[in-house]
Amino acid sequence: MIGWLIIACEIGFWVFVLVGLTSRYILKKKKLGTILLICTPLVDLVLLIATVYDLKNGAVATTIHGIAAIYIGVSVAFGHQMIRWADERFNYRFGNGNQPAKVKKFGKEHARKEREGWYRHLLSWFIGVALLMGIILYINDHSQTERLLRTVQLWSIVLVIDFIISFSYTLFPRNEKV
């Protein structure tokens, strides 16, 4: 059930974004568009409540429960950036805005963007791990929440690998392709 809820929440997130941007740029209702965009975190709240409720009612934690916390962490850390990205493109296409700038894939600017991406990943990790540890402490049954601790361990390894890759561009920047 939680797996389907994660999928529904991801769809709900993008529905709020698309309806919000449509309201803002096509229907010219900026206030309504802003309200709908502000509602995107409600999707995360629904997922968090459902996950804790499921575990509190005796469900044994699975990888899917851990993914719910990862989803929330990533949504909080990257959500604003994703909405801004979509907003720039919607504004260009439907609101007579400026064409979005192309991102350089070489040099110091690219290295800086990679580091910024890792910092966002670190923020999402902190949020997700805090949620996972909070759930573990709230449920207070190691046999029921062992999988959540394994999720923390695996995500920590992924974070370290991402660090190595992201900061490698600082030490070894890409050259512009000719």
C-alpha positions in Angstrom: 0.0 0.0 0.0 2.8 2.5 0.9 4.5 1.8 -2.5 1.3 2.8 -4.3 1.0 5.9 -2.1 4.5 7.0 -2.9 3.6 6.7 -6.6 0.4 8.6 -6.0 2.3 11.3 -4.1 4.8 11.8 -6.9 1.9 12.1 -9.3 0.1 14.5 -6.9 3.3 16.6 -6.6 3.5 17.1 -10.4 -0.3 17.6 -10.7 -0.1 20.5 -8.2 2.9 21.9 -10.1 1.2 21.7 -13.5 -2.2 22.9 -12.3 -0.4 25.7 -10.4 1.6 26.8 -13.4 -1.4 26.5 -15.8 -3.4 28.7 -13.4 -0.5 31.2 -13.3 0.4 31.5 -17.0 -2.5 30.2 -19.1 -5.5 31.2 -16.9 -3.7 34.3 -15.7 -4.7 33.6 -12.1 -1.5 34.3 -10.3 -2.8 34.0 -6.7 -4.5 30.6 -7.4 -1.3 29.4 -9.1 0.8 30.4 -6.1 -1.6 28.7 -3.7 -1.5 25.5 -5.7 2.3 25.6 -5.8 2.5 26.2 -2.1 0.3 23.1 -1.6 2.9 20.7 -3.0 4.4 20.0 0.5 0.9 18.8 1.6 1.6 15.7 -0.5 4.7 15.0 1.6 2.7 15.4 4.8 0.1 12.9 3.6 2.9 10.4 2.8 4.6 10.9 6.2 1.4 10.4 8.1 0.4 7.3 6.2 3.9 5.8 6.7 3.9 6.3 10.4 0.3 5.2 10.7 1.1 2.0 8.8 4.1 1.2 11.0 2.3 2.1 14.3 -0.5 -0.3 13.4 2.0 -3.2 13.4 3.4 -3.3 9.8 7.0 -4.5 9.6 9.1 -1.8 7.9 10.1 -2.6 4.4 12.4 -0.9 1.9 9.2 0.9 0.6 8.7 2.6 4.0 12.4 3.7 3.8 11.8 5.1 0.3 8.9 7.1 1.6 11.3 9.0 3.9 13.8 9.3 1.1 11.1 10.7 -1.1 10.1 13.3 1.5 13.8 14.3 2.0 14.4 14.7 -1.7 11.1 16.5 -2.2 11.9 19.1 0.5 15.6 19.6 -0.6 15.0 19.5 -4.4 11.3 20.4 -4.7 11.7 24.2 -4.9 14.4 23.8 -7.5 12.2 21.5 -9.6 9.3 23.9 -9.4 11.6 26.8 -10.3 12.9 24.8 -13.3 9.3 24.0 -14.5 8.2 27.6 -13.8 11.0 29.1 -16.0 10.0 26.8 -18.9 6.3 27.4 -18.5 6.9 31.2 -18.3 8.9 31.0 -21.5 6.4 28.9 -23.3 3.1 30.4 -22.1 4.0 33.7 -20.4 6.3 35.4 -22.8 9.2 35.1 -20.4 12.8 34.9 -21.2 14.3 31.7 -22.6 15.8 29.6 -19.8 19.6 29.8 -19.7 21.5 26.8 -20.9 23.6 25.1 -18.2 27.2 24.8 -18.9 28.5 21.2 -18.7 32.2 22.1 -18.3 34.6 24.2 -16.3 34.3 25.9 -12.9 30.5 26.7 -13.3 29.8 23.0 -13.9 31.9 22.0 -10.9 30.0 24.5 -8.8 26.6 23.2 -9.9 27.8 19.6 -9.1 28.8 20.7 -5.6 25.5 22.5 -5.1 23.7 19.4 -6.2 25.6 17.4 -3.6 24.8 19.9 -0.9 21.1 19.5 -1.7 21.6 15.7 -1.6 23.2 16.1 1.8 20.2 18.2 3.0 17.7 15.6 1.7 19.8 12.9 3.5 19.6 14.9 6.8 15.8 15.3 6.4 15.2 11.7 5.4 17.5 10.2 8.1 15.9 12.5 10.7 12.5 11.1 9.6 13.7 7.5 9.6 15.3 7.8 13.0 12.2 9.6 14.4 10.0 6.8 13.1 12.4 4.2 14.6 12.3 5.9 18.0 8.6 6.4 17.8 7.8 2.7 16.9 10.5 1.6 19.4 10.7 -2.0 18.1 14.0 -3.0 16.5 12.5 -6.1 14.9 9.8 -4.0 13.2 12.1 -1.2 12.1 15.4 -2.9 11.2 14.8 -2.3 7.5 14.7 1.4 8.1 18.1 1.4 9.7 19.4 -0.5 6.6 17.9 2.2 4.4 19.9 4.8 6.4 23.1 2.7 5.9 22.6 2.3 2.1 21.6 5.9 1.6 24.8 6.9 3.5 26.9 4.9 1.0 25.1 6.5 -1.9 25.8 10.0 -0.4 29.5 9.2 -0.1 29.6 8.0 -3.7 27.8 11.1 -4.9 30.3 13.2 -2.9 33.2 11.6 -4.7 31.6 12.1 -8.1 30.4 15.6 -7.5 33.6 17.0 -6.0 35.8 15.2 -8.6 34.6 17.9 -11.1 36.3 20.5 -8.8 39.6 18.6 -8.9 39.3 17.5 -12.5 37.0 20.0 -14.3 35.6 19.0 -17.7 36.9 20.8 -20.7 34.6 22.4 -23.2 34.0 20.1 -26.2 35.0 21.7 -29.4 
